[in-house]
Amino acid sequence: MKAKTQKGIEPVFNKSAYREVMGEKLKEFRENRGLSAYRVAKDGGISIGQVNIVESGNTNYTINVFLGYIKGCDLYVQFSGVLREIEKTEKAP
């Protein structure tokens, strides 16, 4: 679902910037948990190079690499936007 402004114009979505910020946050999280890149790679079934790609945010990567990273860090993903849509549906008369 694409977000629309009041005038019906789609807002600009800078994927590269989001990927870089997300990579920085994931690296910070990994380091705060005391996890090495090697450990994340091993536990997630991905290479150390792929861990670095996710954390740098400079390159597109596959969903499988992202899910491997998440598994390696023992994280889970919550889709709050989806939850808001479900809540709207449940509250409708």
C-alpha positions in Angstrom: 0.0 0.0 0.0 1.4 3.4 -1.0 1.0 6.4 1.2 -0.6 9.4 -0.4 -0.5 13.0 0.5 -3.6 15.1 0.7 -3.3 16.2 -2.9 -2.9 12.6 -4.1 0.8 12.9 -4.8 3.0 10.1 -3.7 5.8 11.2 -1.3 9.4 10.6 -2.2 10.8 7.4 -0.7 14.6 7.4 -0.7 15.3 3.7 -0.4 19.1 4.2 -0.2 18.8 6.5 2.7 16.5 4.2 4.6 18.8 1.2 3.9 21.8 3.1 5.3 19.9 4.2 8.4 18.6 0.7 8.9 22.1 -0.8 8.5 23.5 1.6 11.1 20.8 0.7 13.6 21.2 -3.0 13.0 25.0 -2.8 13.4 24.5 -0.8 16.6 22.1 -3.4 17.9 24.4 -6.3 17.0 27.4 -4.6 18.8 25.3 -3.7 21.9 24.4 -7.4 22.2 28.0 -8.3 22.0 27.6 -10.3 18.8 30.4 -10.5 16.2 29.8 -10.3 12.5 31.1 -13.9 12.3 28.6 -15.1 14.9 25.7 -13.4 13.0 26.8 -14.9 9.7 27.2 -18.4 11.2 23.9 -18.4 13.1 22.1 -16.8 10.2 23.5 -19.0 7.4 25.0 -16.1 5.5 28.5 -14.9 4.8 30.4 -12.2 6.7 30.4 -10.2 3.5 26.6 -10.3 3.5 26.6 -9.1 7.1 28.8 -6.2 6.0 26.5 -5.5 3.1 23.4 -5.3 5.3 25.2 -3.1 7.9 26.7 -0.7 5.3 23.4 -0.1 3.5 25.2 0.8 0.4 24.0 -2.1 -1.7 20.7 -3.8 -2.4 20.5 -7.3 -0.8 18.0 -10.1 -1.0 15.3 -10.7 1.5 17.0 -14.0 2.2 20.1 -12.2 3.3 18.1 -9.8 5.4 16.2 -12.8 7.0 19.5 -14.5 7.6 20.9 -11.4 9.4 17.7 -11.2 11.5 18.0 -14.9 12.4 21.7 -14.5 13.2 21.0 -11.6 15.6 18.0 -13.5 17.1 15.7 -10.7 16.2 12.1 -10.6 15.0 10.3 -8.2 12.7 7.1 -6.5 13.6 5.0 -4.8 10.9 3.3 -1.9 12.7 1.7 -0.5 9.6 0.0 -3.9 9.0 -1.2 -3.9 12.6 -2.7 -0.4 12.2 -4.6 -1.6 9.1 -5.9 -4.6 11.0 -7.0 -2.4 13.9 -8.9 -0.1 11.5 -10.7 -3.1 10.0 -11.6 -4.5 13.4 -13.0 -1.1 14.6 -15.2 -0.6 11.5 -18.9 -0.9 12.1 
